[in-house]
């Protein structure tokens, strides 16, 4: 992408979780000049568009987060949120899920079709958006 690299998350407890990793030295969004901030957030929104298109049935919404509490490099999270999520987690941040890093949710060969679909859709969306 213009401002960084889109990657699929290493945990897929909510299918379609992706990140945008900024391609330069920056700790926080406000480290960037305003125009570059807008570009980064635009790219993050394009990634969200891709996740929404590939999330499948049960998609409720897409959430965006720019945190930086654990990793001090600018990056954005894109989380698909689903109607089928348990009530106790549906209304809060995904970080509250106690099992999100469990082995059964780790990115692996069974996610190959999702990863390919996201990649192909991202190529299409960015080609259209950047033209």
C-alpha positions in Angstrom: 0.0 0.0 0.0 1.2 3.6 -0.3 2.0 4.0 3.4 2.9 0.6 4.5 2.3 -3.2 4.3 -1.0 -4.9 4.8 -0.7 -8.2 6.5 -3.1 -10.8 7.8 -3.0 -11.1 11.6 -1.3 -14.1 13.2 -4.5 -14.9 15.1 -7.8 -15.4 13.3 -10.2 -15.8 16.2 -12.3 -13.2 14.3 -11.7 -14.2 10.6 -10.2 -11.5 8.5 -8.1 -9.7 11.2 -5.5 -7.6 9.4 -2.9 -4.9 10.1 -1.4 -2.0 8.3 2.3 -1.6 9.2 3.6 1.9 8.5 6.6 1.8 6.1 8.7 4.5 7.9 10.0 5.5 11.2 7.0 6.6 13.3 5.8 5.7 16.8 2.4 7.4 16.7 0.1 8.8 14.2 0.9 12.3 15.3 4.6 11.7 14.4 3.6 12.1 10.8 2.9 15.3 8.9 -0.9 15.9 8.6 -1.1 14.9 4.9 0.8 11.7 5.6 -1.6 10.9 8.5 -4.5 11.3 6.1 -2.8 8.9 3.6 -2.2 6.3 6.4 -5.8 6.5 7.6 -7.1 6.3 4.0 -5.0 3.1 3.5 -6.3 1.7 6.7 -9.9 2.4 5.5 -9.1 0.6 2.2 -7.9 -2.4 4.2 -11.1 -2.3 6.1 -13.1 -2.2 2.9 -11.3 -5.4 1.8 -11.9 -7.1 5.2 -15.6 -6.3 5.0 -15.9 -7.6 1.5 -14.2 -10.9 2.4 -15.5 -11.5 5.9 -18.5 -13.6 4.8 -21.8 -14.1 6.4 -22.5 -12.7 9.8 -20.4 -9.6 9.5 -21.8 -6.9 11.7 -19.2 -4.1 11.3 -15.5 -3.4 10.9 -13.5 -1.9 13.7 -10.3 0.1 13.3 -7.7 0.7 16.0 -4.4 2.5 16.1 -2.9 1.6 19.5 0.8 1.2 19.9 0.8 0.1 23.6 2.7 -3.1 23.0 4.7 -2.3 19.9 6.0 1.2 19.5 5.8 1.4 15.8 2.8 3.0 13.9 0.4 0.3 12.8 -3.4 0.0 12.5 -5.6 -3.0 13.3 -8.7 -3.9 11.3 -11.1 -6.3 13.0 -14.2 -7.8 11.4 -16.9 -8.0 14.0 -19.7 -10.6 13.7 -23.2 -11.2 14.8 -22.3 -14.6 16.1 -19.8 -13.3 18.7 -20.7 -14.1 22.3 -22.7 -11.4 24.0 -20.1 -10.8 26.6 -17.5 -9.9 23.9 -19.6 -8.4 21.1 -19.7 -4.9 22.6 -16.2 -4.5 23.7 -12.7 -4.5 22.3 -11.4 -7.8 20.8 -8.5 -7.7 23.3 -11.0 -8.9 26.0 -11.3 -12.4 24.3 -9.4 -14.7 26.7 -8.6 -17.3 24.0 -7.8 -15.1 21.0 -4.2 -16.3 21.0 -5.1 -20.0 21.5 -3.4 -22.4 19.1 -6.7 -23.2 17.3 -6.9 -19.5 16.2 -3.4 -19.2 14.9 -2.9 -18.4 11.3 -2.1 -21.5 9.3 -2.7 -23.5 6.2 -6.5 -23.6 6.7 -6.5 -19.8 6.2 -4.8 -20.0 2.8 -8.1 -19.3 0.9 -9.0 -16.3 3.1 -5.4 -14.9 2.7 -5.6 -15.3 -1.0 -9.0 -13.7 -1.2 -7.9 -10.8 0.9 -4.8 -10.3 -1.3 -6.7 -10.4 -4.5 -9.3 -8.0 -3.2 -6.7 -5.7 -1.9 -4.9 -5.5 -5.3 -8.3 -4.7 -6.9 -9.3 -2.1 -4.3 -5.9 -0.3 -4.3 -5.7 -0.3 -8.1 -9.1 1.5 -8.2 -8.4 3.8 -5.3 -5.0 4.9 -6.4 -5.8 5.5 -10.0 
